[in-house]
Amino acid sequence: MDRSVSRSGSSPALPTVAVVGLGTMGAGIAEVLARSGRDVIGIDISPAAARRAVTALQVSTRHAVERRKLSAEERQDVLGRFRTSTDLKEAAEADLVIEVVPEDYALKLEVFTALDGIVRPDAVLATGTNALPVTRLAADTARPERVIGLHFFHPVPVMKLVEVVSSVLTSPEVVSRVTELAADLGKEPLHTGDRPGFIADGLLFGYLNQAAAMYEARYATREDIDAAMRLGCGLPMGPLELLDLIGIDTAQTVLEAMYAASADRLHAPAPVLKQLSAAGMTGRKAGRGFYTYAGTTPPENATVVPDALTPGQTERRAAPRPVTSVGVAGSGTMASGIAEVFARAGYDVTLAARSLAKAGTARGRIAKSLDRSVKKGRISEGDRDAVLARITPAGTLESFASADLVVEAVAEDLAVKKELFATLDRVCKADAVLATTTSSLPVIACARATSRPREVIGMHFFNPAPAMKLVEVVRTVLTGEEAHATVVEVCARIRKHPVDCGDRAGFIVNALLFPYLNNAVKMVQEHYATPDAIDTAMRLGGGYPMGPFELLDVVGLDVSLAIEEVLHKEFRDPSLAPAPLLRQLVEAGCLGRKTGRGFREYARA
């Protein structure tokens, strides 16, 4: 059979590859190898796993033909290059063997020890581990210089990142050959050192673990945690959805390895992971994890089955109050964005600032935003004029006397907010709901500044408010059910997705996001990876819209430091202490894009 050529037009590097372990990852790796023009030998002790891998390749290539990505002849060539076996001796002719068996060191060592007596002396042995030490595995084989880590990401045909993990024993020639292979597969090879989780999973799994602990503590529902991170951070999946896709047993193994290496409490597996694994509820592949699934073959195609209500269980919620007029306090970008959101939804809005001039400036900012929408064809000029007509600027909080809902959007200064809420308590009608947009201060402090704490609630919008779909609805221990129901209904009317959470530092999004950002800074501080490498890993390996250092520079290093200090003070966890490098940059005035320099330098406008 004629062999296909590589992307460069020549014979492919490492032309014959054996993949040992034909689970979801192994089957995906086999597919991209076969489609790149290589002969692939899939090996698994389970004949059923081998059959599933063949079926998966047949299905994916048929879909590729239907989408005109492959011709029928090319499909037959790809299928002809893939064969399976249950005998490890079939790897004898391979130039490269990629091991993708379960994350168990004894099992992996058994495979590598057997391969020592089977493969050619010049063959490369790669492990697909993301948790176990590559160096130890290499040292325990007869050919340590030929062993390397090759960490693909799921789903393999889609994800562009491959972490190439060399140990101190790995031959430079092996690193070069495997890097060439990864590039020829259309992947982005990223060189990393040997430590549990490497770059992408080293940051990802701490975040996933915190989300599991948040759910276990009943701070928020699984749906709200996942929605918060999808809508608040633009992630393709929520953390609990992702844990179910990865496999809860796999996540527990990775976290155990990371904790053993670092003793970082963020990596100590949340007990719920162990409980679910012990119960066989390992995620999509088992049909049940944090969620319940139907149609688990292949696992990524499984659909969520809503949990049934227990007998007699009903949804209990107080009746919301009618809201026709809204007050927004503040003159900054967030205040004007929130006022625009309410006015677009048909509410009459009073926008009050310290002076009528400041309120007028904020209204002018809204006019410019609406003009951009007109230019893009999203609204008509008549709609623009109608929205602006609903916004009345004011220079005093007394103008909120008849408002049904007042939303405060002033600076993150607790003394200022408490004073403002005391004034709102005096000027607003008795049944008005008073909301704070704080992202880091205690909502209860604002509530206690009033004589009506039952009417005070948090509405944490995300910037830019007109574009972002999420609102964290923050209830204190004193918030009344009617106030909560009113805000939830208002969120629906303004087309925002409300997620419920309690009044503690960071709420959902910041409590999960900023420790992840802090850990990325620690990675740079420890000279494990550069900001560019880490950003690439998280964009390509995690599907993040921005890398952590891109995001830090946009948010502002000073803002990030302040939030991390609040989280550390609230939870008293040493692992949440802000990285010294972050503090040093802030003290040096390197605050990110707004100063022209943060983790990178920027041209000043």
Disulfide bonds with the S-S distance in Angstrom:
none
